[in-house]
Amino acid sequence: MMTPHNKKIPRMSIERLPIYYRTLCNLADNGYLRIKSAQLGKIIQIEPTTIRRDFSYFGDLGKSGYGYDIAHLIQIFGEILEVNETQGLALIGVGNLGRALLINNFRRNPNLEIVSAYDADPHVIGETINEVTIQSLNELKEDSQTQAIKGVISTVPSHAFQEVVDYLVACGITSILSFAPEPVHVPKNVHVRYLDLTSEVQNLLLLSDIAEV
């Protein structure tokens, strides 16, 4: 991603945008009009200097002594995140975790929606969960060409993930979120994010222990 001044934005700054956007929306819903980086930093546990640097990539958004206009930040970040456009997602693997994701289906985020779900188990294919019918994984290739699928969420276990990823790449999918922590091989144009719930919980508990010392 490039800034209005044609400067490349660091990946970590881009990854923090959804956190900023959601926090600012919550503040606006509670009647706040402006905020300083120090105040925002306390809320989201990010250093104020990091926040100011991140924001600077998108122009002169704040004023010294005044802070940032929350509505203006929401507008800027919302346009970047394309919150006014529905981001259709496909779900691969409808076990217990996949079912929970389908049932929730980003109901607090109207711009995100799981529009299709796939599994290799013939016992679940044809079942409908929260208005989404589970299909055979073989049908994804055709669906990816006819539906606006922006990315894939995979709950496939690690031992089968590389094979599934190879198929997703062949279908033209370039954005994948995986709940399997082991990395896989993908072309440079394919982006994979790994979400390891066990590690996240361990990190959370570790931070709590450190805070008590």
N, C-alpha and C positions, 0 to 999 in steps of 0.2 A: 504494500500500500504506500502511496506517495502523499505527501502533504501538499497544501495549496502552494507551497514554495518549492515544490519538486524535490523535497528532501525525503529520503526513505525513512519510514517509521519503524523503530525496532519492534521485533516480534512480541517481546514482553509487554510493551506499551499497548499494542493492539489487543493482546489477551486480557489486559485489565479493563478495556473499554466496557464490556458487559457489566462488570462489577460497578464501575462508575455510574453507568446509565441506570441500572436498577436501583442503586442507592439514592441517586438524585430524584428518581421518580417517586420513591417512598417519601423523601423529604418534601417534595412538592405536594404530594397527597396530604401531608400533615401541615400544610400551610406555610412552609418555609420559602422565602423568596431569594435569598442569597446565602452563600457560605464561603468561608475561608478554607484554604488548604489544610491548615492545622486542625480545624474542626472536622473536616471530611476525613482526614487521616486517622483521627481517633475513632471514628465510626467504623471504618473498613480496615483498620490496622495496616495502613500503608504510610510510609514516611511522606511528610508534606513536600519535601524536596522532589521526591519521585513523582508525586501528583502534579506539581507545577511543571516539571519537565515533560511529563506525558501530555499535559494540556497545551504546552507551548508548541507542540508539533502541529496543532490545528489552528494556529493563529493567536492573536492577542486577545485572549478570552476573559482575562480578569483585570482588575484595577487595584493598584497598591492602596491598602487601607480600606478597601471596599469589599474585596473578595470577588466571587464569581456569581453572576446572575444564573440561578438554577434553571429557569425556563430556557434561557439561551443555550446552556450546556446540553439540556435534554434535546433541544432541536438539532444541534450540531451532531451529537453522538447518535441520536436516533436516525438521522439521515445516513450516517456511515454504517450503522448496523442494519439498515433497511427494515426498521421495525414496522413500517406501514405496508410491507409486502409479506405475504405468507411464505414462510420457508418450509417447504414440504420435505419431510424426512421419511426414510424407509427404515424399518426395524428388522434386523436379522437375528433370529433365535427367539422363540416365544416360550421360554421356560418360566420359572417363577419370577425372575427379574424382568424378563421381557413383558410378562403379563402386567406386572406392576407399572411399568412404563406406559403400556397401552391404556391402562385404566386411568392413570393420571393425565397422560397426553398433553403435558404443558398447559393445563387449564388456566394457569395464572399468567401465561405468556401467549397472547392471542396471535402473535406473528409466527410462532413455532407450532408445528403440527405433524404428528406421525400419520402419514396418509396411506401407507401400505406396510404390511408385515409378512415375513416369510420364514418358513421352517422346513427342515428336511423330514420331520416326523409325520408320517401319513395319518397318525391318530389325531393330530391337531389341525392339519390342513382342512380348510373349509369352515372351521369354527370362527365365529364373529365375536370380537371383544371390543366394546365401546365403539361400535359401528365400523370397525376395521376387520375385514375378513382375512384370515391367515391363508396365504397362498404358498404354493411350491416355490422354492428358491429359483427354479428354472424359469419362472415367469418374470423375474426381475429385469432381465435384459430387455424384454419388450416394454415393460412398464416404464423403465428409465428413459425410453425414447418417446413415450406418449404422455407421461406425467411430469410435473415440475418437481422432480426429486433433487433437492439441493445437497443432500448428504445422507449418510447411513449411520445408524447406531447399531453396533454389534454386541450381542451378549453371548456369542459363540465361544466355547472354551478354547484355551490356548492351543491344544493339540490339533484342532481343526481350523484354526483361524487363518493360517497362511493360505490354505486351499481356498477358503472363502474369499479372502482378499484378492487372490489372483483372479477369481471370477468377477468380483466387483470392479476391478481395474479393467477387465475385458468388456464390462458393461458400460464403461465410461465414467464410473464414479471416482471422484477425486477428493472427497472429504469424508473421513471415517472416524467415528468415535468408538473406541473399543474398551470393553470392561475386562478384557484379557490383558494382563500386564506385560507379557512377553512381546518384545518388538518383532515386527515382520519386515520383509523386504518389499519395497514398493518403488515405482519410478519416482523421479524427482518432482514431477508435477502432482503427485498424490500426497495429501496431507493426512496423517494418522495421529490422533490423540489417544493416549492411554489413560484410563481411569481405574486405578487400583484401590478399591474400597478399603482393603485391609491396611495398606500402607497409609492411607489418609487417616484412618482411625488411630493407628499407632502414632502418627505424627501429632495428631490432636492431643492424645493423652500425654505424649512427651512434652509438648508445649505447656500443658497444664502442670506437670510435675516441675518443670523449670521455673514457672511463675511462682510456685509455692516455696522455692528455695530462698 
